[in-house]
Amino acid sequence: MDPVNLSAGWIESLNLMGTDVKTLLLVIGVPVLGLVFIIWAGCRSKAPGPTILAAILATVVVGLALDMEGNAGKIGEDISRYEGGSTVIGDQ
């Protein structure tokens, strides 16, 4: 099985999931897990450096999860380019 077609199929399957489940996972679940990760890192290390790094990493993950619609469109464009669409090579 072609890995590009497989990934396109997974993306399509995730887009067809119910919006309630996507909302629950992406808008509520990921930020809550990010907050738990920050609290866990802060309690484990008792130092400001790892806690700040945990906050930055959790912010990146939450931001990507909340922009899933934009990411799905970009990934779809990348897949279509890889499958023979227009490509841009070099500095143009």
All heavy atoms as an XYZ file, in Angstrom:
662
protein
N       0.850     -1.185      0.000
C       0.000      0.000      0.000
C       0.886      1.235      0.000
O       1.894      1.298      0.687
C      -0.918     -0.024      1.214
C      -1.835      1.155      1.276
S      -3.051      1.027      2.577
C      -4.322      0.187      1.680
N       0.512      2.217     -0.784
C       1.259      3.451     -0.920
C       1.121      4.286      0.357
O       0.013      4.594      0.782
C       0.723      4.213     -2.126
C       1.553      5.436     -2.442
O       2.708      5.501     -1.982
O       1.040      6.303     -3.155
N       2.248      4.668      0.987
C       2.139      5.414      2.246
C       1.479      6.778      2.077
O       0.831      7.277      2.982
C       3.579      5.559      2.719
C       4.439      5.145      1.596
C       3.623      4.376      0.623
N       1.623      7.419      0.910
C       0.995      8.726      0.712
C      -0.518      8.577      0.682
O      -1.248      9.341      1.299
C       1.525      9.384     -0.585
C       0.765     10.664     -0.865
C       3.002      9.652     -0.474
N      -1.013      7.567     -0.043
C      -2.457      7.346     -0.081
C      -2.991      6.946      1.280
O      -4.103      7.304      1.645
C      -2.808      6.279     -1.126
C      -2.611      6.795     -2.539
O      -2.672      7.991     -2.778
N      -2.343      5.892     -3.453
N      -2.189      6.186      2.042
C      -2.606      5.793      3.385
C      -2.752      7.018      4.277
O      -3.744      7.162      4.995
C      -1.603      4.803      3.984
C      -1.922      4.285      5.372
C      -3.223      3.509      5.364
C      -0.797      3.409      5.877
N      -1.774      7.931      4.216
C      -1.865      9.136      5.057
C      -3.027     10.016      4.617
O      -3.703     10.608      5.450
C      -0.550      9.921      5.009
O      -0.292     10.376      3.706
N      -3.276     10.095      3.313
C      -4.423     10.875      2.845
C      -5.730     10.260      3.344
O      -6.666     10.976      3.689
C      -4.416     10.957      1.319
N      -5.783      8.928      3.387
C      -6.969      8.247      3.902
C      -7.191      8.519      5.376
O      -8.334      8.717      5.815
N      -6.102      8.556      6.162
C      -6.243      8.854      7.588
C      -6.719     10.281      7.797
O      -7.550     10.558      8.672
C      -4.912      8.636      8.323
C      -4.698      7.220      8.684
C      -3.869      6.333      8.070
C      -5.342      6.495      9.730
N      -3.957      5.118      8.671
C      -4.846      5.183      9.697
C      -6.299      6.824     10.689
C      -5.271      4.204     10.585
C      -6.711      5.851     11.579
C      -6.194      4.563     11.516
N      -6.184     11.204      7.010
C      -6.612     12.596      7.143
C      -8.089     12.725      6.802
O      -8.844     13.403      7.496
C      -5.745     13.508      6.246
C      -4.318     13.538      6.778
C      -6.327     14.916      6.176
C      -3.337     14.200      5.848
N      -8.506     12.058      5.737
C      -9.921     12.106      5.360
C     -10.794     11.482      6.443
O     -11.863     11.996      6.766
C     -10.127     11.378      4.038
C     -11.540     11.468      3.518
C     -11.715     10.763      2.175
O     -10.710     10.315      1.602
O     -12.865     10.652      1.738
N     -10.331     10.360      7.025
C     -11.106      9.719      8.090
C     -11.255     10.631      9.302
O     -12.319     10.710      9.910
C     -10.436      8.414      8.515
O     -10.406      7.508      7.449
N     -10.174     11.340      9.663
C     -10.251     12.253     10.800
C     -11.166     13.433     10.507
O     -11.865     13.919     11.397
C      -8.849     12.747     11.173
C      -7.947     11.710     11.827
C      -6.552     12.273     12.021
C      -8.517     11.252     13.157
N     -11.175     13.889      9.258
C     -12.082     14.987      8.908
C     -13.536     14.544      8.936
O     -14.432     15.353      9.152
C     -11.742     15.555      7.530
C     -10.562     16.482      7.595
O     -10.311     17.100      8.617
N      -9.832     16.581      6.505
N     -13.788     13.265      8.685
C     -15.157     12.767      8.686
C     -15.671     12.420     10.083
O     -16.843     12.119     10.255
C     -15.276     11.546      7.770
C     -15.040     11.826      6.281
C     -15.074     10.533      5.486
C     -16.074     12.798      5.753
N     -14.773     12.433     11.072
C     -15.216     12.168     12.443
C     -16.215     13.222     12.873
O     -16.240     14.336     12.365
C     -14.016     12.206     13.404
C     -13.401     10.869     13.642
S     -11.973     10.848     14.741
C     -12.120     12.165     15.815
N     -17.010     12.862     13.828
C     -17.989     13.821     14.326
C     -17.326     15.040     14.913
O     -16.278     14.952     15.550
N     -17.931     16.180     14.719
C     -17.334     17.419     15.221
C     -17.330     17.466     16.738
O     -16.474     18.120     17.327
C     -18.079     18.637     14.660
O     -19.450     18.525     14.999
C     -17.928     18.730     13.158
N     -18.250     16.769     17.368
C     -18.260     16.764     18.828
C     -17.025     16.077     19.381
O     -16.419     16.559     20.338
C     -19.515     16.071     19.353
C     -20.775     16.849     19.044
O     -20.671     18.068     18.800
O     -21.860     16.238     19.018
N     -16.648     14.959     18.782
C     -15.468     14.228     19.251
C     -14.215     15.044     18.983
O     -13.325     15.137     19.830
C     -15.385     12.838     18.574
C     -14.112     12.131     18.958
C     -16.592     12.001     18.946
N     -14.125     15.662     17.806
C     -12.967     16.502     17.498
C     -12.883     17.681     18.454
O     -11.797     18.024     18.931
C     -13.034     16.996     16.053
C     -12.639     15.931     15.064
C     -12.855     16.229     13.607
C     -12.470     17.478     13.025
N     -12.651     17.543     11.558
N     -14.010     18.290     18.749
C     -14.013     19.415     19.677
C     -13.575     18.963     21.061
O     -12.775     19.636     21.712
C     -15.413     20.048     19.744
O     -15.784     20.478     18.446
C     -15.440     21.217     20.710
N     -14.076     17.842     21.491
C     -13.709     17.318     22.807
C     -12.220     17.034     22.888
O     -11.558     17.421     23.853
C     -14.508     16.048     23.108
C     -14.238     15.389     24.449
C     -14.676     16.300     25.583
C     -14.941     14.059     24.543
N     -11.672     16.395     21.866
C     -10.259     16.038     21.894
C      -9.344     17.241     21.708
O      -8.374     17.412     22.449
C      -9.963     14.996     20.811
C     -10.546     13.610     21.029
C     -10.269     12.732     19.822
C      -9.976     12.985     22.282
N      -9.613     18.064     20.709
C      -8.688     19.128     20.353
C      -8.843     20.386     21.183
O      -7.861     21.020     21.547
C      -8.851     19.475     18.865
C      -8.535     18.342     17.898
C      -8.802     18.783     16.474
C      -7.100     17.888     18.049
N     -10.061     20.767     21.491
C     -10.283     22.036     22.181
C     -10.266     21.872     23.698
O      -9.875     22.795     24.414
C     -11.613     22.672     21.702
C     -11.917     23.947     22.439
C     -11.556     22.929     20.211
N     -10.644     20.713     24.185
C     -10.694     20.511     25.639
C      -9.584     19.580     26.111
O      -8.850     19.894     27.043
C     -12.076     19.969     26.057
C     -13.143     21.011     25.726
C     -12.097     19.627     27.539
C     -14.554     20.544     25.893
N      -9.436     18.427     25.459
C      -8.495     17.413     25.916
C      -7.034     17.825     25.847
O      -6.275     17.653     26.810
N      -6.604     18.377     24.713
C      -5.197     18.749     24.549
C      -4.786     19.868     25.505
O      -3.736     19.759     26.157
C      -4.906     19.101     23.073
C      -3.512     19.655     22.906
C      -5.082     17.874     22.187
N      -5.554     20.957     25.646
C      -5.148     21.966     26.629
C      -5.109     21.446     28.075
O      -4.227     21.817     28.844
C      -6.203     23.065     26.483
C      -6.688     22.929     25.089
C      -6.666     21.456     24.821
N      -6.045     20.580     28.426
C      -6.034     20.020     29.777
C      -4.784     19.161     29.980
O      -4.112     19.256     31.018
C      -7.325     19.210     30.049
C      -7.205     18.378     31.302
C      -8.509     20.146     30.153
N      -4.443     18.340     28.991
C      -3.226     17.537     29.095
C      -1.977     18.417     29.134
O      -1.008     18.102     29.844
C      -3.141     16.544     27.941
C      -4.106     15.372     28.029
C      -4.015     14.523     26.759
C      -3.803     14.522     29.245
N      -1.988     19.527     28.379
C      -0.860     20.460     28.437
C      -0.703     21.067     29.823
O       0.409     21.187     30.337
N      -1.809     21.449     30.437
C      -1.766     21.996     31.797
C      -1.267     20.955     32.792
O      -0.455     21.264     33.667
C      -3.149     22.507     32.193
C      -3.267     23.147     33.571
C      -2.398     24.392     33.639
C      -4.709     23.478     33.870
N      -1.725     19.725     32.663
C      -1.252     18.647     33.543
C       0.248     18.438     33.353
O       0.991     18.243     34.321
C      -2.039     17.343     33.258
C      -1.399     16.151     33.937
C      -3.481     17.509     33.711
N       0.724     18.499     32.110
C       2.152     18.341     31.835
C       2.966     19.455     32.494
O       4.022     19.194     33.088
C       2.381     18.330     30.319
C       3.811     18.275     29.914
C       4.576     17.144     30.165
C       4.403     19.344     29.265
C       5.904     17.085     29.782
C       5.728     19.293     28.879
C       6.477     18.165     29.142
N       2.476     20.697     32.435
C       3.198     21.812     33.055
C       3.249     21.639     34.572
O       4.300     21.818     35.197
C       2.535     23.152     32.687
C       2.705     23.424     31.193
C       3.109     24.297     33.505
C       1.881     24.583     30.694
N       2.129     21.278     35.173
C       2.087     21.075     36.625
C       2.991     19.923     37.033
O       3.744     20.010     38.007
C       0.640     20.855     37.100
C      -0.165     22.146     36.918
C       0.591     20.385     38.549
C      -1.651     21.987     37.131
N       2.951     18.834     36.273
C       3.806     17.674     36.570
C       5.276     18.041     36.475
O       6.069     17.695     37.355
C       3.469     16.531     35.616
C       4.328     15.330     35.800
C       4.207     14.373     36.762
C       5.453     14.962     35.029
N       5.192     13.433     36.616
C       5.973     13.772     35.559
C       6.076     15.528     33.918
C       7.081     13.139     35.031
C       7.182     14.896     33.395
C       7.682     13.720     33.949
N       5.674     18.763     35.422
C       7.081     19.151     35.258
C       7.508     20.100     36.366
O       8.624     20.002     36.882
C       7.291     19.794     33.888
N       6.624     21.020     36.748
C       6.961     21.955     37.820
C       7.125     21.280     39.168
O       8.028     21.607     39.936
N       6.270     20.312     39.456
C       6.362     19.606     40.736
C       7.556     18.657     40.774
O       8.173     18.479     41.819
C       5.074     18.840     41.006
S       3.678     19.907     41.365
N       7.855     18.029     39.636
C       8.974     17.082     39.597
C      10.324     17.787     39.701
O      11.229     17.309     40.374
C       8.967     16.282     38.294
C       7.959     15.206     38.183
C       8.342     13.953     38.852
N       9.450     13.284     38.198
C       9.930     12.150     38.595
N       9.387     11.547     39.631
N      10.928     11.590     37.997
N      10.476     18.907     39.014
C      11.793     19.527     38.937
C      12.038     20.552     40.035
O      13.170     20.719     40.459
C      11.978     20.205     37.575
O      11.102     21.295     37.469
N      11.017     21.248     40.460
C      11.115     22.320     41.456
C      12.133     23.387     41.024
O      12.776     24.021     41.849
C      11.487     21.763     42.819
C      10.545     20.692     43.319
C      10.112     20.986     44.714
C       9.344     19.869     45.334
N       8.131     19.468     44.757
N      12.281     23.546     39.697
C      13.173     24.561     39.151
C      12.419     25.330     38.072
O      11.552     24.775     37.412
C      14.412     23.908     38.564
N      12.768     26.597     37.892
C      12.022     27.385     36.900
C      12.323     27.009     35.450
O      11.442     27.093     34.599
C      12.443     28.822     37.199
C      13.742     28.718     37.892
C      13.716     27.423     38.634
N      13.534     26.586     35.136
C      13.914     26.288     33.755
C      13.075     25.204     33.103
O      12.470     25.431     32.050
N      13.010     23.999     33.700
C      12.185     22.954     33.098
C      10.694     23.297     33.057
O       9.993     22.899     32.130
C      12.437     21.735     33.991
C      13.754     21.988     34.620
C      13.828     23.471     34.781
N      10.225     24.037     34.038
C       8.815     24.429     34.050
C       8.516     25.395     32.904
O       7.484     25.283     32.235
C       8.449     25.069     35.397
O       8.827     24.186     36.448
C       6.969     25.362     35.488
N       9.418     26.337     32.657
C       9.243     27.274     31.544
C       9.291     26.526     30.222
O       8.484     26.776     29.323
C      10.307     28.386     31.603
C      10.056     29.274     32.820
C      10.322     29.209     30.323
C      11.166     30.260     33.110
N      10.224     25.584     30.081
C      10.312     24.785     28.860
C       9.042     23.952     28.662
O       8.529     23.843     27.541
C      11.536     23.878     28.886
C      11.759     23.022     27.643
C      11.956     23.909     26.421
C      12.934     22.105     27.824
N       8.521     23.381     29.740
C       7.275     22.622     29.646
C       6.126     23.514     29.208
O       5.286     23.106     28.404
C       6.954     21.964     30.993
N       6.091     24.749     29.707
C       5.037     25.680     29.309
C       5.154     26.035     27.827
O       4.151     26.106     27.116
C       5.100     26.945     30.163
N       6.365     26.232     27.337
C       6.569     26.553     25.923
C       6.149     25.375     25.047
O       5.437     25.548     24.051
C       8.036     26.950     25.668
C       8.335     28.297     26.343
C       8.335     27.018     24.176
C       9.799     28.653     26.361
N       6.576     24.168     25.390
C       6.223     22.986     24.606
C       4.713     22.736     24.624
O       4.115     22.403     23.599
C       6.967     21.760     25.127
C       8.474     21.750     24.894
C       9.108     20.543     25.574
C       8.806     21.773     23.421
N       4.097     22.903     25.784
C       2.648     22.707     25.870
C       1.912     23.757     25.039
O       0.905     23.449     24.399
C       2.198     22.775     27.330
N       2.421     24.988     25.004
C       1.800     26.034     24.203
C       1.868     25.708     22.714
O       0.893     25.914     21.982
C       2.486     27.391     24.472
O       2.430     27.671     25.870
C       1.845     28.508     23.692
N       2.992     25.175     22.267
C       3.140     24.791     20.861
C       2.149     23.685     20.511
O       1.454     23.740     19.486
C       4.588     24.358     20.567
C       4.696     23.699     19.205
C       5.530     25.545     20.650
N       2.055     22.671     21.358
C       1.148     21.553     21.091
C      -0.310     22.017     21.095
O      -1.088     21.642     20.220
C       1.377     20.416     22.114
C       0.298     19.358     22.023
C       2.740     19.794     21.913
N      -0.671     22.837     22.052
C      -2.056     23.343     22.114
C      -2.356     24.212     20.907
O      -3.435     24.117     20.301
C      -2.292     24.107     23.432
C      -3.602     24.869     23.398
C      -2.264     23.146     24.608
N      -1.419     25.048     20.498
C      -1.619     25.887     19.326
C      -1.815     25.076     18.054
O      -2.683     25.380     17.233
N      -1.017     24.027     17.886
C      -1.183     23.160     16.718
C      -2.516     22.423     16.763
O      -3.157     22.224     15.731
C      -0.028     22.166     16.630
C       1.322     22.753     16.221
C       2.410     21.706     16.354
C       1.259     23.305     14.821
N      -2.926     22.001     17.944
C      -4.198     21.282     18.061
C      -5.378     22.195     17.759
O      -6.345     21.778     17.126
C      -4.342     20.689     19.461
N      -5.311     23.451     18.177
C      -6.421     24.372     17.938
C      -6.482     24.831     16.487
O      -7.523     25.283     16.026
C      -6.315     25.582     18.871
C      -6.504     25.271     20.356
C      -6.319     26.526     21.186
C      -7.856     24.651     20.612
N      -5.378     24.697     15.741
C      -5.356     25.084     14.330
C      -5.367     23.847     13.435
O      -4.754     23.830     12.377
C      -4.132     25.945     14.039
C      -4.178     26.571     12.667
O      -5.289     26.893     12.208
O      -3.115     26.734     12.059
N      -6.076     22.819     13.834
C      -6.080     21.559     13.094
C      -6.682     21.710     11.702
O      -6.236     21.063     10.762
C      -6.822     20.488     13.883
C      -6.613     19.090     13.346
S      -4.896     18.590     13.266
C      -4.535     18.312     14.971
N      -7.678     22.571     11.546
C      -8.289     22.766     10.233
C      -7.268     23.335      9.252
O      -7.181     22.896      8.102
C      -9.507     23.682     10.330
C     -10.641     23.113     11.151
C     -11.216     21.838     10.547
O     -11.268     21.729      9.316
O     -11.598     20.963     11.337
N      -6.507     24.319      9.690
C      -5.471     24.886      8.831
C      -4.374     23.892      8.524
O      -3.869     23.827      7.398
N      -4.004     23.096      9.521
C      -2.977     22.071      9.309
C      -3.445     21.015      8.328
O      -2.674     20.543      7.499
C      -2.598     21.405     10.637
C      -1.901     22.352     11.576
O      -1.310     23.327     11.150
N      -1.981     22.058     12.857
N      -4.715     20.628      8.404
C      -5.241     19.604      7.495
C      -5.203     20.088      6.057
O      -4.853     19.333      5.145
C      -6.665     19.224      7.886
N      -5.539     21.358      5.831
C      -5.473     21.902      4.480
C      -4.056     21.937      3.953
O      -3.792     21.597      2.796
N      -3.115     22.324      4.781
C      -1.708     22.388      4.371
C      -1.174     20.997      4.081
O      -0.452     20.796      3.093
C      -0.896     23.069      5.470
C       0.586     23.094      5.222
C       0.923     24.031      4.072
C       2.421     24.176      3.945
N       2.930     23.661      2.698
N      -1.509     20.021      4.899
C      -1.041     18.648      4.686
C      -1.628     18.090      3.399
O      -0.947     17.422      2.630
C      -1.393     17.765      5.898
C      -0.567     18.198      7.107
C      -1.141     16.294      5.592
C      -0.996     17.573      8.401
N      -2.898     18.387      3.139
C      -3.510     17.941      1.890
C      -2.812     18.527      0.676
O      -2.591     17.840     -0.323
N      -2.434     19.815      0.751
C      -1.689     20.436     -0.350
C      -0.336     19.773     -0.530
O       0.107     19.542     -1.663
C      -1.498     21.923     -0.073
C      -2.750     22.748     -0.165
C      -2.503     24.182      0.257
O      -1.328     24.576      0.391
O      -3.487     24.902      0.461
N       0.344     19.474      0.562
C       1.654     18.819      0.477
C       1.545     17.446     -0.165
O       2.385     17.059     -0.977
C       2.284     18.693      1.864
C       2.683     20.035      2.445
O       2.763     21.018      1.677
O       2.911     20.096      3.661
N       0.504     16.707      0.191
C       0.321     15.375     -0.380
C       0.034     15.465     -1.867
O       0.597     14.719     -2.665
C      -0.799     14.612      0.366
C      -0.331     14.252      1.765
C      -1.204     13.358     -0.403
C      -1.406     13.676      2.637
N      -0.803     16.418     -2.279
C      -1.119     16.535     -3.706
C       0.111     16.972     -4.497
O       0.319     16.523     -5.617
C      -2.277     17.498     -3.929
O      -1.894     18.809     -3.588
N       0.953     17.815     -3.926
C       2.199     18.191     -4.607
C       3.123     16.993     -4.740
O       3.757     16.805     -5.766
C       2.909     19.301     -3.834
C       2.402     20.650     -4.127
C       3.376     21.730     -3.685
N       2.633     22.947     -3.531
C       2.442     23.569     -2.380
N       2.966     23.096     -1.281
N       1.734     24.668     -2.327
N       3.203     16.187     -3.695
C       4.086     15.017     -3.715
C       3.609     13.993     -4.740
O       4.415     13.310     -5.358
C       4.129     14.384     -2.324
C       5.030     13.175     -2.260
C       6.405     13.318     -2.190
C       4.507     11.888     -2.274
C       7.241     12.224     -2.132
C       5.336     10.780     -2.222
C       6.694     10.957     -2.153
O       7.512      9.873     -2.100
N       2.327     13.910     -4.950
C       1.781     12.925     -5.886
C       1.859     13.381     -7.338
O       1.337     12.715     -8.212
C       0.321     12.610     -5.534
C       0.175     11.799     -4.286
C      -1.273     11.504     -3.959
O      -2.161     12.267     -4.401
O      -1.509     10.522     -3.259
N       2.495     14.482     -7.634
C       2.675     14.879     -9.021
C       2.115     16.236     -9.347
O       2.080     16.626    -10.514
N       1.694     16.963     -8.360
C       1.209     18.326     -8.610
C       2.362     19.242     -8.887
O       3.499     18.816     -9.130
N       2.120     20.535     -8.863
C       3.171     21.481     -9.135
C       4.177     21.505     -7.983
O       3.814     21.393     -6.827
C       2.579     22.875     -9.334
O       1.954     23.297     -8.140
N       5.444     21.613     -8.337
C       6.496     21.645     -7.328
C       7.321     22.897     -7.528
O       7.485     23.395     -8.630
C       7.423     20.418     -7.424
O       7.980     20.371     -8.751
C       6.677     19.145     -7.133
N       7.859     23.410     -6.458
C       8.750     24.576     -6.504
C      10.102     24.109     -6.016
O      10.229     23.618     -4.905
C       8.211     25.717     -5.618
C       9.179     26.876     -5.609
C       6.835     26.138     -6.072
N      11.098     24.254     -6.864
C      12.449     23.819     -6.530
C      13.370     25.028     -6.540
O      13.371     25.804     -7.487
C      12.960     22.750     -7.520
C      12.035     21.528     -7.490
C      14.387     22.356     -7.201
C      12.353     20.501     -8.515
N      14.141     25.164     -5.498
C      15.117     26.235     -5.445
C      14.526     27.531     -4.956
O      13.377     27.627     -4.555
N      15.349     28.563     -4.992
C      14.942     29.890     -4.532
C      14.380     30.670     -5.703
O      15.094     31.047     -6.619
C      16.165     30.598     -3.940
C      15.802     31.887     -3.256
O      14.624     32.048     -2.915
O      16.707     32.710     -3.057
N      13.066     30.903     -5.699
C      12.439     31.573     -6.836
C      11.770     32.845     -6.420
O      11.048     33.002     -5.581
C      11.440     30.649     -7.506
C      12.130     29.445     -8.037
C      11.160     28.504     -8.760
O       9.993     28.815     -8.947
N      11.651     27.369     -9.156
